[in-house]
Amino acid sequence: MALHELFLRPAQTTVTFRNYANQTALPVRNWGAFMLGNGVGGAGVHWNAETFRFLPSDFVLRTHLTERYGANFLPADMTIQDWGITFDDLEPHYDQFEYLCGTSGTAGNVKGVIQEGGNPFEGPRSRPYPTPAQKQGYGHVLFAEAAKQLGYKLFPQPSGNLSEAYTNPLGVKLGQCTFCGFCEWFGCANYSKASPQTTVLPVLLRKSNFEARTECEVMRINLDGTGKRATGVTYVDSSGTEWEQPADLVLLCAFQLFNVQLLLLSGIGKPYDPQSGQGRIGRNFTHQTISTAVGFFDKNKYNFNPFIASGSIGMCIDEFNGDNFDHRQLGFVGGGYIGQVRTNGRPLESMAVPPGTPRGVPNGNKHYATIT
């Protein structure tokens, strides 16, 4: 149970959910794959540290798709839209983030020049990654060799688990990842993962004009008489006492689930109505989806040692991501990267076994399973 203290429980804060508008919304009882953070640093404490950038076309997706495939390509009821900013607008901030985190990777496009060993589909970055890509395990290398023979462009997954010791622009020192395999669901005891505790908080806490208030929850954003300007927040501390904190500037930095919830509770913006298509708050809210495939190999020939891993180790291809391939006759848009990635080999959580393997048979306090 101590491990789960890192995660927000639905009993602490929850939202209601329904699949269709005609259903009765019910409270969420299990967050599933969300793994929302519960403390200082939030989910940045236990994240895997996969550090991808969006593709340039993602920012102008409606414009990009209509220019490439024609004005009638997208159905009229599809809510795809441009973001209002471009990749070039955001690139300096991507760069700043990666250098604060010490992100390990191999650049594929530096100032428009394609780089060997990186992702050739990525948008032009202003400079290489601050640290080299992590070393890859045996399984990742085999995947890379096979994919390369098929003509794909392999690149190492960008990682906030550092390949070498690093000092970021704020002067905070991070250690080298030891491939312990305990990134997902865990904080890093080696100071090798780019979490708030290892990148920015040590500097902020020493500043006289900074104060961190823990075990508090903001309930609403307070507005002035016009309803157009934030004047501060109302929050509750661990004793249940309600406080008002005036502010010149209010930043919403929570996971988007609670950013949306807070805007709704504060009466800011027009809530999205799926029937009329009107409103912005909550529109197009989504979550990551992934598909996986598990392969079993001759144990006498291949010893992958999956427990030797970091949160974002692996080799990837991007030929099937975004609009990197022709969607003209496919009936859908979008895609995703494909990679041989493995965050760990913890036997009680993620060790896969072939079909037909007997279930564990209890024997006192022990459980046995045959792996073939």
N, C-alpha and C positions, 0 to 999 in steps of 0.2 A: 504493500500500500504506500510505502514511503516514496517509491518511484512516481506514483501518480500524483503526488503533491505538486509536480511540475505542471500538471494539466488542470485547466478549469473544469469544474464539475457542473453538469446541468443543474444540480441542486443549488449552486451558488448563483448562477445567472443563466437564464435560458431564453429561448425564443420559441414561438409556435411555428408549425410547419404543416403544409398540405401540398398534395401533388396537383390538385385541380381546384379551380375557384369554387366549385360546388361542394367541395368537401368541408368538413368541420376541422379547423386548424387545431392541432393538438401540440402540447409541449414536447420539445425534443428531449428524449431521455438518454440518448447516447450520441456523442458527437461524431462517432465513426472515425473517419480519416482526418478530421479537422485538427485535432490535438492542439487546442487553443492554450496559450500560455497562461500561467497562474502565478505571477510574481514579477519581481524586478527583472527586466530583460525580456519578458513575455516569451513567445515561442522562439525567439532568437536564441534562447538557452539550449533548447533541445532540437533545433532544426538540423537537417542533414547537411546544409551549407551548399546545396546545388546553386550555382550563381550564373544563371543564363540571362542574356539580354533578349528583349523582344526583337523580332525582325523589323526592318524599316517599313515593310508593307503592312505590318499589323497596325501601325499608327494611322494609316490612311486607307483602311481596308476597303471601304465602300468605293472610294475613288479609284483605288488600284484595280479592284475586280471589274468595275464597269469599263474602265479604260482598256483592260486586257481582253475582256470577253463580250463587251457590249452592254448597252443600257438595259436590255431586257433579260440579262443573265440572272439577276437576283430576283426571287419572288417578291411581290409587292408587300407581303406581310413579314418579311424577314427584317429583323431589327439591327442588322449590321450597319455600323456607322463609322465615320472618322472620329478620332479621339479629340481633335482640336489642337493637338501639338504633334510635332514630328519627331522622328528618331534624332535628327540633328539638334533639335531643341533639348532633348533629354541626354544626349551623349556626354556632355560635360559632367552631369550628375551621376551617370553610370560610372564614369571614370573616377570621380571623387569617392564614390562608394567602394569601388573595387580597391582603391589604394588605401582607404581606411581599413578595409578588411584584409588586405594582403592577398587577395584572390589569386589562386594558383591556376594557371592555364597556358594554352598556346594560342596566340593571336592568329586569326585567319585573314584579317583585313585591317591593315594599318594605313590610315589616310588614303584609302582607295587602292592600295597595293596588296594583292593576294599573297599570303604567306604560306609557305610549305608547312604541313603538319597541323594547321589550324582549320577552323570552319570557314570554307570559302563563301558560304551563304550569309555570314553575319554582316551587319552594317559596319561601315568604316569606323574604327576606333582611333582615338587620337594618339594612343601609344600602346605598347605591349602590356600584358598583365604584369603586375608588380613582382610576382614570383613564378618560377617555372611550374609546369604541370606536375601533378603527383606521379610517382612511379606506379605502374600498372601491374596487377596480378596476372597470374598465368591464364585464367579464363578470359580476361579482357584482351590479352595479347592474341590468343587464338581467334577470338571474334574479329579483331582488327585485321589479322592476316587473311581470314576467309573473306571478309567484306572488301578488302583491298583487291583481292583476286577477281571479285565481281565488278570492279570498277568504281567503287564508292570512295568518297573522300572522308577518311577517318580523322577524328580529333578527340582529344581527351576531354572528359566532362569538366567544365570549370568548377573549381572547388574553393569553398571558404575554409577547408581544412588544409593547413599550409604545408607545402612541400619542403619548406626550409624556414629557419628562424627569420623573423622580419620585424622591423621597427616602422610603425606607420607614421604618417605626417604629423600626428599629435604627439609623437614620442613614446607611444605605448608599444611594448615589446610582446610579440607573440612567439610561441614555440613551434617546433617542427612536429608534424603529425607522426604518431607511432603506430598507426594502423591497428589500434586496439579493437575496432569494430563497434565501439559503444558511442556512437554519435546520435543516431536516431533515438529519441526518447530520453537522452541523457545530456547532462552538461559535460563539458570537457575539462577534466582535472589537469590537463597538461597545457592549458592556455594555447591550444593549437587551432581552435575553432573560432571563427569570426562571430562572436556573440557581443552584445552590448557591454558585458562585463570585461571583455578583453580588447575592446576597440575604442570606446568613447567614454564610458562611465568613470574610469580611473581619473581622467582629466577633468570631467565635469564636476565630480565630487569635491575637487580641490578648489573650485572657483567660489569666491565669496558671494557672487550673485546667483548661485544655483542651489536649489533645495529639492531633494527627492523625498516625496511623501509616499510611504509604502502602506499597504493594506487599506487603500482607499479606492472608491469607485465613483466616477463622475456620473451623475444622474441626468443632467441636462446642461445645455449651453444657454447661458442667459443673454438676452437681447435687449437693445435699447427700445425706446418708445416707437421707433419706426419699424422695428422688426427686421432691420436690414444690417445691423452691426452687432457683433458679439461684444459683450462687456465683461465676460468672465464665465465661470462655471459654478454649478452647485454640486458638491460631492458629499459622500458619507464615509466616515472613518470606521474602524473596526469595532468601535463601541456603539455604533448606530447613530452617532451625532451627525447632524447635517451642517455643512459649512458652505459659505459662499466665498469664492476666491475671485476678486476682481482681476482683470487682465486687459492689457492693451492689444494682445494678440492671442488667439486660441488656435492651436494646431490639432487636427484630428490625426493621430498616428497609430490608432489601433488597427487590428485586422479589419478588413472591409465589412465583415459581418456586424461588428459593433460600431463602426463608423456610420453605417446605414441606420442601425437601430438608434443611435444617439441623435442623428439628424431627425428621425421620425419623432422621437420623444420630445425634441426641442422645438418642433414645429417649424423647422427650417426646410424650405423648398417644397415642391409639390410631389406627394407620393405617387409612385408609378401605378397606374390603373391598367392591368393587362387586358381589360375588355375594350377600353377606348384607345389604349396606346398613349394616353396623355400622362405627363409627369415624368420626373427624372430620378427621384430618390428611390433606389432599389431596382431601377431598370437594368436589365442585362446582368444582374448579379449571377455569378457562376463560381464554380469550383473546379479544381484540376481533376482530370480523369486520366487514368493510365490503364494500359493492358499489359499483361505479362505472359511469358511462356517459360516453362521450366523444362530443361533437358537433363537426361541422366546418361552418364557415360561409364565406360569400363573403369572401375576404381583401381584396377591394377595398372592402367595406362595413364589415367588423368587424375592428378591430385590437386584440386583447385584451392583447397584451404580457404573457404569463403569467410572464415572468422578473421582472417587477416585483411582488414578492409577499413575504409573511412566512409564518412557519410555520403560522399559524392565521387567515389572512384568509379571509373569505367571508361569505355571507348564508345563513341557515338558517330552516327551519320545524320545529316540534315537534308538529304535529298527528298524526303517525304514530309518535310515540315512546312507549315504555312502555305504559300503559293509557289513553292520551289519546284512544283511539277504541274503539268497541265490538267486542269479540272474541267475542261470544256465538256466532256461527255460523261462525267462521273456522277453527276447529280448531287454533289456536295462540295463544300469548300473547306479549307483548312487541312490540318494534318498534325504531325508531331515528329519529334526526333525518334530515332530507333537506336538503342544502345545495349551493350552488355554491361550492365551496372549492378553492383551488389553492395549494399550498405553494411552487411554483417552476415555472420553465420551462426547467430545465437540459437542453440538447438531447441530450447523450449518455446521459442517464438516463431522462428522462420525456417527451420530446417525441413525442406520438402522431401518426401519419400515417394517412390514409384507407386503406381496403381497396384492394388492387391497386397500391399504391406499390411500385416496384422496391426490392429490397434493395440496400444499399450495395455498390458495385463497387470492389474494391481497386485502387489505382493508386499503386504505390510505398508511401509511408507515409500516403497520404491515402485517405479513403473518402467516396464521394459517394452521396447519396440524393435522389431527386426527390420533392418534396412538392407535391401538387396540391390 
